[in-house]
Amino acid sequence: MREQDVRTHDGGKLALYSYGTVDAPGERRVILIGGAFLTALIYRPFSVALAKGLGEGWAVDVYDRRGRGKSTDQPHNYSMATEIADVRTIMDATDARNILGHSLGGAVALNAAQAFAGTRNEPAKLAVYDAAVNIDGSMDTDWLDGFADAVNKGDVSRAMARMKRGMNPGTALSRVPEPILAGLMAVVSRTKVNKLFRDLLPSGVGELKAAFEADATPRDFSVLPPTTHFMVGKKSPQFYKVAASRLNRAVPGSTLEVSPKGFHGSVPAAVKELVSDISEYFKK
C-alpha cells in the first residue's frame, strides 16, 4: 500500500491510498469513491480484495473525501462542484481511467463523469453500487432539514435517527417512532464504527444536501459512457433500485446488475460475490 497527500485546486489536501501494483498504468487503475460518513481506511479490506481480484498489474486508488480521515475540511463554499474538482485532481495525480463509486460516492462519480464527458478526464469505465442520487424525485428528501437541524444543535442521537428513517423509507425501521429510534442510536453510537460516524455528521450535512437537493433527471446523465455499469444490492433499500433502473434506461449502452446477496454495505464489507463481479467488469 502506498499513501500520499495530493494538493487540491483550492489549497486543500486529499489523503490518497493505493493498493495492488501501485505504479500500474492509468488504464489499469480504478479510483474508488466512498460513501457518506466513511473514511478511506474503512474501504481498505475491499480495496485489497479488489486489487487482488483484478490481478497483477492493477491498482485501486481510494481517497478520503473532504472532511474525513487525513484530508482537509470541507471549504466554506462546498458543493458538488468541490467533489467533482477533487475527482479530477485524483485522476490527474494517478492517471486513472476507471471510476467506482459507492452510495454517496456513486453520486459523486456520476456527477463527475457527466462533467467530464468529452474531455480527457472522461472515464473509460464507470461503475456505481447503490448510487445515492435523487432521480425524478426517487427519494423523499423532506427529512434533510430536520437532520441538519439536529446536527447543528449537537443532538447526535436524533440526527442519526432522522437519517436512518429518511434513508430507509418504507421499511420497518422507518416506522419506528423517532424518540425510540433516537434512544437506540444513543446506545449503538458508543461502538467504534458509530463513533466515527458520529464524528463525521457535520460534514455529512453538506454532502447529503449537495447530492439530494438537486433533483436530477435521467436526461442529465444521458452523456455518461456507454460502458457505465449500474449495480444495486437485492437487499438494499428500494430507493437505490429505482434510481439505478431509471438511470440504466437513460444511458444508452449501460448495464444494470442486481447483486443477489448484496446489501447497502456490501462494498466496505468486501462481500466476495460483489468483489468478483466488479473485478470482472473492469477486466473485460
N, C-alpha and C positions, 0 to 999 in steps of 0.2 A: 504494500500500500504506500502511495506517495501523498503527502499532504503539502499544500502550498496556499499562499494568500494571493488573491487576484484583485487588483485595483479596479474600481468601477469608474464610470464616466463622471460621476459627481463627487469623487474623492472618497468613496466608501471602500469597504473591503469585504470580499466574499471568501469564505474558507472552502477550499476545494479538496476533495479526496478522490484519488484514482486507484482502481483495483484491476487486477489482471496484468496484462502486458502494458505497463504504464506508458511506454513510448510507442504504442500502436499508432498506425496512420489514421487520419480522420475518418475514412470510410469504414473503419473497424472500431469506432468508438461510439458509445451510447451515453448520452447525458441523461441522468435520472433527476427529475424534478419532483421533490417530495411534497407531501400534503401539509395542511394546516396543523399547527401545534406539534410538529415533528421535526427533529433535527437530522442532519446527515448521518450521524452516528447510529440513530435508530434504524437507518436503512443499511447499515453495514452487513448484517447477515444476508440480506437479499443481494446486495452489490457483489459480495464474494461469490454467492451461488450463481448469479447471472454471469459473472465473468468466467466462472468455471464451465457453465453451460454453453457459453459462446465459444470457448476453446482458446487454444494458443493463438496469440496474435491479436486478441481483442482486449479492449479496456472498457471499464464502466466508470464514468465520472459523476460523482454526486456532490452537490454543494449545499451549504447552509444558506437558505434564503434570508433576506433581511430580517433582523430582529430575533435571530435564533443562533444557537451554537456560538461559533467564534466569528461570525460575520457581524458587521456593524448594524446599528438600529435602523428601523425604517426612517427615511427622511421626513421632514415636516410636510412635504408635498407628495407623499407616497401615493401611488395609484397603480393600476395595471400596467401603465407605461413604464413604471420603475422596474417591474418584474420582466417585462419584455426586453428592456435595455440590458438587464442583468443576464438574461439568456444569451443575448448577442455577445456580451462580454465573455461568458464562459465558452461559447462556441469559438470565438476568436482566439482565446487562450489555449484551447485544446485542439482546434481544427476539427472537432467532432462534427459528423454529418448526420447523426441519428439522435432522436429525442424520444424519451419515455417519460410520461407524466402520470402521477398517481393522485387521485382525489382533487384537491385544490391545485396541486401541481399539474394535473391534467388540464385544468382551466388555463393555467399559465402557458402550458405547452401549446394548446390550441390557439390561444391569442397570439403567441409569439410566431407560430408557423403562419398564421394569417397575415401578420405584419410583414413577414419575411418573404411572402410569395413573390416570385420573380426576381429575387435578389440572390447574392452569393450565399446568404445565410439560410436560404430555403432548405429544410431538411430533406435528405434523400429518403429517409423512412421516419415515420411518426407513429407512435403507439401510445394510447392512453388507457388506463384502467380506472373505472368508476370516476370519470371526469366530472368534477363538481361545477357544471355550467348550467345556467338558467336559460333554457331554450324555449322560447314562446311561452313563458310562464310555467315551465315544467316544475318549478319549485315555488312553494309559498314562502315568501321572504318577510312576512309580517312580524316574525319573531326577532328579526335582526336588531331593531331599535331597542327592544326590551333587553336583549342580550348585551348590547353596547352600554345601556344604562346601568345594568348590574355590574359590569366590569368597571365602569368609571366610578361607581360607588364602592368598589372593593368587595362586593358581595360575590365571592368566588363560587360558592355552592349554588346560588341562584343562577348565576351566569352559566355554569355548567349544565344545570337542569334545563334552562331555556334552550341552550344549544342542542342538547341531546333530544329534546322533544321536537325542535324545529327541523333537525337533520334526519329524523326518523318518522315522518308523517305516516299516519295510517297504521302504525304498529302498536303493540301493547304498551310499549314504552311511552309513546306519545299521549296515551290516555291516563298515565299515572298523574295524580294531582301534583301541581308544582311544589307545594310545601313538602310533600312526602319525598318526591324525587330530589329536592334540594337537600333534604336530610340525608338521603342515601349518598349523594355526591360528596357531602361533608365527610362521610366515612371513607369512601373509596379514594378521595383526593389525598389521603395520607400515604398511599402507596407511592413507590419511587417513580413509576411511569406517570401517574396522575399528578404528582408534584411538578414534574417537568411540564405537563400540560397546563397546569395552573400558572406556572411562571410565564408561559407564552401567551396567556389570554390577551394581554394588551395589544400585542402585535396581531393577534387573531382578528380583532375587531376590524382593523384596516383591510386585511386581506380578504375577509369574508364579504365585506361591503364592496370591495373592488371586483370580486368575482361574481357576486349575485345581483347587485343592484342595477347593473347594466343588463337590461333584459335583451339578450342576444337572440337573433333568429337564425335558423339553419342557413339562410342565404348568406349571412355574414361569413360563414365558414366554407362556402362552396369552392373557394380558391385553394383549399388545403390540397396537399399532394394526393394523387390518386392511389398512392401506396399506404395512405392512412389506415391504421388498424384500431378499431374501437373494441375495447374489451370491458365486460362487466361480470360481476360475480352473481351466480344464481341466487345466493343467499343475501346479496346486498339490498339495501332499501330500493324501492320501486323507482324513486326519483332518478337514480343513475341509469336505470334501464330505459326509461322514457327518453331521457336526453340523448343517450347513445343511439337509440333507434332513429330518432329524428335527425341526428347528425349523419348517420350512415346513409339515410335516404337522400340527404342534401349534397353529399360529397361524391361525385362520380368516381367509380373505381374503388372506393373504400370498402373495407370488410368489417364485419361485426362478429364477435365471438363471445359466447356466454360460457364462463368457466363453471362447470357443473358443481364443483366443491367450493367455489370461490365465495368469499365474504369480503366486506369492505377492507378489512385489514390484511388481506392475503399477501399484499406486496411486502410491507415491513416484516410480516411473519415468515416470508420466504417459503410459501407453500410450494412444494415440489412440482405439482402439476402446472402451476402458473409460471414458475421459473422455466420449465421445459417449453411451454407454449410460446413465451416471449422470446426465448433463445432461438427457437425455430423461425419465428417471424423475422428477426433481424438477420439471420444467417441465409435466408432464402434468396 
